[in-house]
Amino acid sequence: MTEAALRSEIVETAREMERLGINQGTSGNVSARFSDGFLITPSGIPSAQLDPASIAFLPMNVDASSPLFSQLRPSSEWRIHRDILQARPEIGAVVHTHSSAATALAIHSHSIPAHHYMVAAAGGNSIRCAPYATFGSKELSDYAMQALKDRTACLLAHHGVIALGRDLARALWLAHEVEVLAKQYLLACQLGTPPVLSDEQMDEVVEKFRNYGPRRPQDN
């Protein structure tokens, strides 16, 4: 994919997050691997006002002292995106949302257990919740990386959701799926503590899900 096409897809992904109801205003952010770095949404701009030129490019080895930050205004969560893309070569895109139901669980530092087999879409028998840390901090990124071990999604305490994918379509799909699962879990909790699937049952589903989810025509 060309840089121009990827910039446009990032803008469309950010707008689709709002249309799906999993993000709002200036919250959340989107990134995609490109060349020797990554493209990421800017800080403080609503999705409706984004355009391809406003998407920032950062090299993969960027750090907080880089002079680039005097020229660009990438998302305040650029560190999480960089750390994930550096550590996980199989990941091509990262989506961060503040979706309501998942964030409600995260406010209670509550992971999403295996109440439904679709939890396996994130790679395991739960969707973990990372401890709280200030947004944009190295501490938050470190916590997120721990919660994402062997997973492609996690919650961030008192904050929101991170979803990963081989491309933007997959990451967006998973971010939306996490919100659906959170809503289901909250509804099920109204009837009492929800029963959960066993580790053995979830292991079977995780294996079946290795190639599950949206695919581009060239992947078929």
NUPATI-466668 format. One record per residue (C-alpha): residue in one letter; x, y, z. Coordinates in nm, 3 decimals. Each point is the difference from the previous one (the first is absolute). Last residue first. Layout:
N
NODE   marfi        xx        yy        zz
NODE       a         X         Y         Z
...
***
This chain:
220
NODE   marfi        xx        yy        zz
NODE       n    -0.746    -1.514     0.025
NODE       d     0.242     0.257     0.143
NODE       q    -0.004     0.214    -0.318
NODE       p    -0.378     0.052     0.040
NODE       r     0.056     0.153     0.347
NODE       r    -0.111    -0.206     0.296
NODE       p    -0.241     0.073     0.282
NODE       g     0.007    -0.242     0.295
NODE       y     0.115    -0.356     0.070
NODE       n     0.336    -0.140    -0.110
NODE       r     0.126    -0.112     0.342
NODE       f    -0.354    -0.023     0.131
NODE       k    -0.028    -0.381    -0.003
NODE       e     0.303    -0.024     0.231
NODE       v    -0.145     0.260     0.236
NODE       v    -0.328    -0.195     0.000
NODE       e     0.165    -0.321     0.117
NODE       d     0.200     0.182     0.266
NODE       m    -0.325     0.159     0.118
NODE       q    -0.163    -0.336     0.064
NODE       e     0.308    -0.126     0.184
NODE       d     0.021     0.318     0.209
NODE       s    -0.362    -0.052     0.102
NODE       l    -0.284     0.222    -0.116
NODE       v    -0.144     0.249     0.245
NODE       p    -0.314     0.019     0.212
NODE       p    -0.124     0.358     0.054
NODE       t    -0.020     0.128     0.358
NODE       g    -0.364     0.100     0.047
NODE       l    -0.285     0.086    -0.236
NODE       q     0.112     0.363    -0.036
NODE       c     0.352    -0.129    -0.067
NODE       a    -0.122    -0.136    -0.336
NODE       l    -0.076     0.355    -0.115
NODE       l     0.348     0.122     0.098
NODE       y     0.157    -0.299    -0.174
NODE       q    -0.195     0.052    -0.320
NODE       k     0.091     0.369    -0.009
NODE       a     0.370    -0.083     0.054
NODE       l    -0.014    -0.261    -0.278
NODE       v    -0.147     0.255    -0.242
NODE       e     0.270     0.252     0.096
NODE       v     0.275    -0.257    -0.055
NODE       e    -0.152    -0.085    -0.340
NODE       h     0.021     0.364    -0.106
NODE       a     0.371     0.015     0.084
NODE       l     0.046    -0.335    -0.177
NODE       w    -0.155     0.123    -0.324
NODE       l     0.207     0.317     0.013
NODE       a     0.323    -0.198     0.044
NODE       r    -0.092    -0.238    -0.285
NODE       a    -0.088     0.278    -0.242
NODE       l     0.312     0.198     0.092
NODE       d     0.241    -0.282    -0.081
NODE       r     0.167    -0.297     0.172
NODE       g    -0.206     0.098     0.300
NODE       l     0.016     0.150     0.346
NODE       a    -0.265     0.131     0.238
NODE       i     0.053     0.235     0.295
NODE       v    -0.294     0.097     0.219
NODE       g    -0.092     0.276     0.245
NODE       h     0.113     0.221     0.289
NODE       h    -0.075    -0.059     0.367
NODE       a     0.200    -0.324    -0.022
NODE       l     0.120    -0.078    -0.352
NODE       l    -0.177    -0.291    -0.168
NODE       c     0.177    -0.253    -0.218
NODE       a     0.004    -0.133    -0.354
NODE       t     0.224    -0.212    -0.224
NODE       r     0.119    -0.243     0.265
NODE       d     0.303    -0.221     0.067
NODE       k     0.137     0.279     0.225
NODE       l    -0.238     0.292    -0.048
NODE       a    -0.044     0.069     0.373
NODE       q     0.380     0.025     0.041
NODE       m     0.031     0.236    -0.297
NODE       a    -0.279     0.215     0.140
NODE       y     0.175     0.031     0.336
NODE       d     0.323     0.108    -0.170
NODE       s    -0.186     0.251    -0.216
NODE       l    -0.171     0.147     0.305
NODE       e     0.332     0.030     0.183
NODE       k     0.161     0.168    -0.300
NODE       s    -0.264     0.271     0.031
NODE       g    -0.242     0.130    -0.262
NODE       f    -0.301    -0.032     0.227
NODE       t     0.083    -0.022     0.370
NODE       a     0.007    -0.354     0.138
NODE       y    -0.275    -0.244     0.096
NODE       p     0.057    -0.374     0.007
NODE       a    -0.055    -0.203    -0.321
NODE       c    -0.332    -0.182    -0.038
NODE       r     0.015    -0.344    -0.161
NODE       i    -0.224    -0.134    -0.274
NODE       s    -0.050    -0.359     0.104
NODE       n     0.041    -0.362    -0.114
NODE       g     0.249     0.083    -0.275
NODE       g     0.077     0.160    -0.335
NODE       a    -0.221     0.308    -0.027
NODE       a    -0.251    -0.191    -0.216
NODE       a    -0.013    -0.251     0.287
NODE       v    -0.244     0.233     0.180
NODE       m    -0.235    -0.111    -0.278
NODE       y    -0.065    -0.320     0.200
NODE       h    -0.221     0.190     0.240
NODE       h     0.024     0.042     0.379
NODE       a     0.376    -0.058    -0.028
NODE       p     0.098     0.286     0.229
NODE       i     0.015     0.373    -0.084
NODE       s     0.248     0.164     0.239
NODE       h    -0.125     0.229     0.275
NODE       s     0.214     0.295     0.114
NODE       h    -0.330     0.154     0.125
NODE       i     0.041     0.294    -0.238
NODE       a     0.106    -0.260    -0.257
NODE       l    -0.346    -0.159     0.013
NODE       a    -0.161     0.337    -0.075
NODE       t     0.264     0.054    -0.270
NODE       a    -0.111    -0.317    -0.175
NODE       a    -0.363     0.113     0.014
NODE       s     0.067     0.357    -0.119
NODE       s     0.261    -0.025    -0.277
NODE       h     0.307     0.216     0.069
NODE       t     0.191    -0.133    -0.298
NODE       h     0.358    -0.088    -0.102
NODE       v     0.066    -0.170    -0.335
NODE       v     0.339    -0.147    -0.095
NODE       a     0.110    -0.119    -0.344
NODE       g     0.253    -0.229    -0.168
NODE       i     0.061    -0.261     0.268
NODE       e     0.207    -0.307    -0.091
NODE       p     0.319     0.187     0.088
NODE       r    -0.113     0.033     0.364
NODE       a     0.262     0.172     0.215
NODE       q     0.065     0.312    -0.208
NODE       l    -0.364     0.036    -0.107
NODE       i    -0.119    -0.029     0.361
NODE       d     0.261     0.241     0.136
NODE       r    -0.066     0.257    -0.272
NODE       h    -0.379    -0.007     0.047
NODE       i     0.030     0.026     0.378
NODE       r     0.248     0.288    -0.034
NODE       w    -0.220     0.194    -0.245
NODE       e    -0.268     0.031     0.271
NODE       s     0.009     0.382    -0.003
NODE       s    -0.104    -0.027    -0.364
NODE       p     0.242     0.163    -0.241
NODE       r     0.043     0.380     0.001
NODE       l     0.288     0.057    -0.238
NODE       q     0.274     0.262    -0.034
NODE       s     0.129     0.038     0.357
NODE       f    -0.066    -0.371     0.051
NODE       l     0.234    -0.083    -0.287
NODE       p     0.288     0.139     0.206
NODE       s     0.013    -0.343     0.169
NODE       s     0.034     0.005     0.380
NODE       a    -0.310    -0.216     0.055
NODE       d     0.140    -0.288    -0.203
NODE       v    -0.023    -0.108    -0.365
NODE       n     0.156    -0.335    -0.097
NODE       m    -0.296    -0.105    -0.215
NODE       p     0.012     0.321    -0.200
NODE       l    -0.309     0.221     0.040
NODE       f    -0.241     0.107    -0.274
NODE       a    -0.289     0.227     0.098
NODE       i    -0.349    -0.003    -0.153
NODE       s    -0.117     0.358    -0.063
NODE       a     0.072    -0.025    -0.376
NODE       p    -0.250    -0.286    -0.037
NODE       d    -0.287     0.211     0.138
NODE       l    -0.152     0.013     0.345
NODE       q    -0.274     0.247     0.087
NODE       a    -0.280    -0.254     0.041
NODE       s     0.230    -0.213     0.214
NODE       p     0.033     0.274     0.259
NODE       i     0.353     0.148     0.032
NODE       g     0.171     0.008     0.341
NODE       s     0.316    -0.196    -0.075
NODE       p     0.078    -0.126    -0.348
NODE       t    -0.080    -0.345    -0.141
NODE       i     0.295    -0.233    -0.052
NODE       l     0.218    -0.123    -0.287
NODE       f     0.278    -0.240     0.087
NODE       g     0.371    -0.056    -0.041
NODE       d     0.254    -0.162    -0.232
NODE       s    -0.248    -0.027    -0.291
NODE       f    -0.355     0.025     0.138
NODE       r    -0.164    -0.166     0.300
NODE       a    -0.346     0.132     0.077
NODE       s    -0.134     0.220     0.278
NODE       v    -0.336     0.106     0.142
NODE       n    -0.104     0.216     0.293
NODE       g    -0.263     0.041     0.270
NODE       s    -0.166     0.313     0.133
NODE       t    -0.041     0.319    -0.203
NODE       g    -0.378    -0.019    -0.026
NODE       q    -0.143    -0.347     0.033
NODE       n     0.095    -0.366    -0.017
NODE       i    -0.165    -0.340    -0.009
NODE       g    -0.331     0.122    -0.143
NODE       l     0.039    -0.182    -0.332
NODE       r    -0.016     0.333    -0.187
NODE       e     0.270     0.137     0.233
NODE       m     0.233    -0.292    -0.066
NODE       e    -0.083     0.031    -0.371
NODE       r     0.141     0.353     0.002
NODE       a     0.331    -0.115     0.148
NODE       t     0.015    -0.287    -0.250
NODE       e    -0.070     0.238    -0.290
NODE       v     0.288     0.226     0.104
NODE       i     0.232    -0.302     0.037
NODE       e    -0.110    -0.125    -0.343
NODE       s     0.082     0.336    -0.158
NODE       r     0.349    -0.003     0.149
NODE       l     0.044    -0.358    -0.124
NODE       a    -0.098     0.097    -0.354
NODE       a     0.239     0.295    -0.005
NODE       e     0.284    -0.211     0.140
NODE       t    -0.052    -0.259    -0.271
NODE       m    -0.127    -0.348     0.084
***
